Amino acid sequence: MKKVCTNWAATFTSDLVSAKYWNEFKQNATNAAAEIHEVNSWAEAQAKVLELIAEQKATKICGVGHEENAEVAKIYETISGLEGVTLHTDKFEIAEHAEQSHVGISCAEFHIAETGSVCVDTKSFEARVTSMLPEMHIVFLNKNHGVNTVEDAFKIISPVFTSGHMGFITGPSRTADIERVLTIGVHGPGRFVIIAIDETNGGAA
């Protein structure tokens, strides 16, 4: 999968990226109607994903990020074995099926405390539609990779950005264009779920 940067963690500097921004991020993301689940391992992350799939009664799923992350690939292997569930990970299949999918799964690079947003590398078309078209969007996030402000986020992005797209996602899709009534999920996912893995507490194992 094409990415703006193939190793975002290598761009993180200790003066910008820290676990200390988590609590503020969590509060602001929750205020924006994001659903947050904190886990201590990839095994717990997988269990949560399977629970969400069952809760959503999802039968068609699109997923990206497995090419860069072996743990995500393992989760997709498990999902592929679920009875009655079809998982699309090929970019051409995602392009065809994303709009009808119940769940889209991707990975966030870091979070932004100031706005409660996650930053997603969306250079590839399949990453963009996976995050925008299904009914529910799930992202895996390293809990400890956080920055304080949007300005700090651009300080991370600017040295490696040459072309493509980056996305800041803040809660589920929403609009109040019609008679100023807030409506969720009109232009994108009605549910935005963050699975935050504490990789300093066994999450990387």
C-alpha positions as CSV (number, residue, x, y, z in Angstrom):
1,M,0.0,0.0,0.0
2,K,1.4,3.4,-0.9
3,K,2.1,5.7,2.0
4,V,3.3,9.2,2.5
5,C,5.9,7.8,5.0
6,T,6.7,4.1,5.3
7,N,8.0,4.4,8.9
8,W,6.2,7.2,10.8
9,A,7.7,6.1,14.2
10,A,11.2,7.0,12.8
11,T,10.0,10.6,12.4
12,F,8.9,11.0,16.0
13,T,11.1,13.1,18.3
14,S,10.8,13.2,22.1
15,D,10.2,16.9,22.1
16,L,7.0,16.4,20.1
17,V,5.7,12.9,20.6
18,S,4.8,11.6,24.1
19,A,2.4,9.4,26.0
20,K,1.6,12.4,28.3
21,Y,-0.9,13.7,25.8
22,W,-3.2,10.7,26.0
23,N,-5.6,11.9,28.7
24,E,-6.4,15.2,26.9
25,F,-6.7,13.4,23.6
26,K,-9.1,10.8,25.1
27,Q,-11.3,13.5,26.6
28,N,-11.5,15.6,23.4
29,A,-12.0,12.5,21.2
30,T,-14.8,11.3,23.5
31,N,-16.4,14.7,23.4
32,A,-16.4,14.4,19.6
33,A,-18.3,11.1,19.8
34,A,-15.4,8.8,19.1
35,E,-15.6,5.4,20.9
36,I,-12.3,4.5,22.6
37,H,-11.2,1.1,23.8
38,E,-7.8,0.9,25.6
39,V,-6.1,-2.5,25.5
40,N,-2.7,-3.9,26.6
41,S,-2.0,-6.3,23.8
42,W,-2.7,-7.1,20.2
43,A,-4.6,-10.2,21.4
44,E,-7.0,-7.9,23.4
45,A,-7.2,-5.7,20.3
46,Q,-8.3,-8.7,18.2
47,A,-10.9,-9.7,20.8
48,K,-12.3,-6.2,20.7
49,V,-12.5,-6.1,16.9
50,L,-14.4,-9.5,16.8
51,E,-16.8,-8.1,19.4
52,L,-17.4,-5.0,17.4
53,I,-18.0,-7.0,14.2
54,A,-20.6,-9.1,16.0
55,E,-22.2,-6.1,17.5
56,Q,-22.4,-4.4,14.1
57,K,-23.7,-7.6,12.5
58,A,-21.1,-7.0,9.9
59,T,-20.8,-9.4,7.0
60,K,-18.7,-7.3,4.6
61,I,-15.5,-5.7,5.9
62,C,-12.6,-3.7,4.2
63,G,-9.2,-3.6,5.9
64,V,-5.8,-2.0,5.2
65,G,-2.6,-1.7,7.2
66,H,-1.8,-5.5,7.1
67,E,1.1,-5.0,4.7
68,E,3.0,-2.8,7.2
69,N,1.9,-4.4,10.4
70,A,2.2,-8.2,11.0
71,E,-0.2,-8.0,14.0
72,V,-2.9,-6.5,11.9
73,A,-2.3,-9.2,9.3
74,K,-2.9,-11.8,12.0
75,I,-6.2,-10.2,13.0
76,Y,-7.3,-10.1,9.4
77,E,-6.5,-13.8,9.1
78,T,-8.8,-14.5,12.0
79,I,-11.6,-12.3,10.6
80,S,-11.2,-14.2,7.2
81,G,-12.1,-17.4,9.1
82,L,-15.4,-16.0,10.5
83,E,-18.4,-17.8,9.1
84,G,-20.6,-15.5,7.0
85,V,-18.0,-12.7,6.9
86,T,-16.2,-11.5,3.8
87,L,-13.0,-9.5,4.3
88,H,-11.6,-7.4,1.4
89,T,-7.9,-6.4,1.7
90,D,-7.0,-6.2,-2.0
91,K,-7.0,-2.6,-3.3
92,F,-9.2,-3.4,-6.3
93,E,-11.7,-5.4,-4.1
94,I,-11.8,-2.5,-1.6
95,A,-12.5,0.0,-4.4
96,E,-15.5,-2.2,-5.5
97,H,-16.9,-3.1,-2.1
98,A,-16.1,-0.2,0.3
99,E,-19.3,1.6,-0.2
100,Q,-21.4,-1.4,0.7
101,S,-19.2,-2.5,3.6
102,H,-20.3,-2.5,7.2
103,V,-16.9,-2.0,8.7
104,G,-13.6,-0.4,7.6
105,I,-10.4,-1.1,9.5
106,S,-7.2,0.9,9.3
107,C,-4.3,2.2,11.3
108,A,-3.6,5.7,12.7
109,E,-0.1,7.0,12.9
110,F,-0.5,9.2,16.0
111,H,-3.1,11.2,17.9
112,I,-3.5,15.0,18.5
113,A,-4.5,16.0,22.0
114,E,-5.7,19.5,21.1
115,T,-8.5,18.3,18.8
116,G,-9.1,14.7,19.8
117,S,-8.1,13.7,16.2
118,V,-6.1,10.8,14.9
119,C,-3.7,11.2,12.0
120,V,-4.1,8.6,9.2
121,D,-1.8,8.2,6.2
122,T,-4.2,8.1,3.3
123,K,-1.9,8.3,0.3
124,S,-3.5,5.2,-1.1
125,F,-7.0,5.2,-2.6
126,E,-7.9,2.1,-0.6
127,A,-6.9,3.7,2.7
128,R,-9.1,6.7,1.9
129,V,-12.3,4.8,1.0
130,T,-11.8,2.4,3.9
131,S,-11.9,5.3,6.3
132,M,-14.8,7.2,4.6
133,L,-17.4,4.8,3.1
134,P,-18.2,1.9,5.5
135,E,-20.8,2.3,8.2
136,M,-18.2,2.0,11.0
137,H,-14.6,2.8,10.9
138,I,-12.1,1.1,13.3
139,V,-8.6,2.4,13.7
140,F,-5.7,0.8,15.6
141,L,-3.6,3.4,17.4
142,N,-0.4,3.2,19.5
143,K,-1.7,4.9,22.7
144,N,1.7,6.4,23.4
145,H,2.2,8.1,20.0
146,G,0.6,11.5,20.7
147,V,1.3,15.2,20.0
148,N,0.0,18.2,21.7
149,T,-1.3,20.5,18.9
150,V,-2.2,20.5,15.2
151,E,0.9,22.7,14.7
152,D,3.0,19.9,16.2
153,A,1.3,17.4,13.9
154,F,2.5,19.4,10.9
155,K,6.0,19.5,12.3
156,I,5.9,15.7,12.2
157,I,4.4,15.5,8.7
158,S,6.2,18.3,6.9
159,P,9.8,16.8,6.7
160,V,8.5,13.6,5.0
161,F,5.6,14.8,3.0
162,T,6.3,15.0,-0.7
163,S,2.9,14.1,-2.2
164,G,-0.3,12.3,-1.5
165,H,-2.9,12.7,1.2
166,M,-3.0,12.8,5.0
167,G,-6.2,12.7,7.1
168,F,-7.1,14.1,10.5
169,I,-10.2,12.2,11.7
170,T,-12.2,13.6,14.6
171,G,-15.2,11.5,15.6
172,P,-17.8,10.0,13.3
173,S,-19.2,11.8,10.2
174,R,-21.5,14.7,11.1
175,T,-23.4,17.5,9.6
176,A,-25.9,20.2,10.6
177,D,-26.5,21.6,7.1
178,I,-30.2,20.7,7.1
179,E,-32.2,23.1,9.4
180,R,-29.2,23.1,11.8
181,V,-30.1,19.7,13.1
182,L,-27.0,17.6,13.9
183,T,-27.0,14.3,12.0
184,I,-24.4,11.6,12.4
185,G,-23.2,9.4,9.5
186,V,-24.6,11.2,6.5
187,H,-21.3,11.7,4.6
188,G,-19.3,8.9,6.2
189,P,-19.1,6.4,9.0
190,G,-21.8,6.7,11.7
191,R,-19.4,5.1,14.2
192,F,-15.7,5.9,14.7
193,V,-13.9,3.4,17.0
194,I,-10.4,3.8,18.3
195,I,-8.6,0.7,19.6
196,A,-5.7,2.1,21.5
197,I,-2.9,-0.3,22.3
198,D,-0.4,0.4,25.1
199,E,2.7,-1.0,23.3
200,T,4.9,-0.2,26.3
201,N,2.8,-2.7,28.3
202,G,3.1,-5.8,26.1
203,G,1.2,-4.5,23.1
204,A,4.1,-5.0,20.7
205,A,4.6,-8.6,21.8
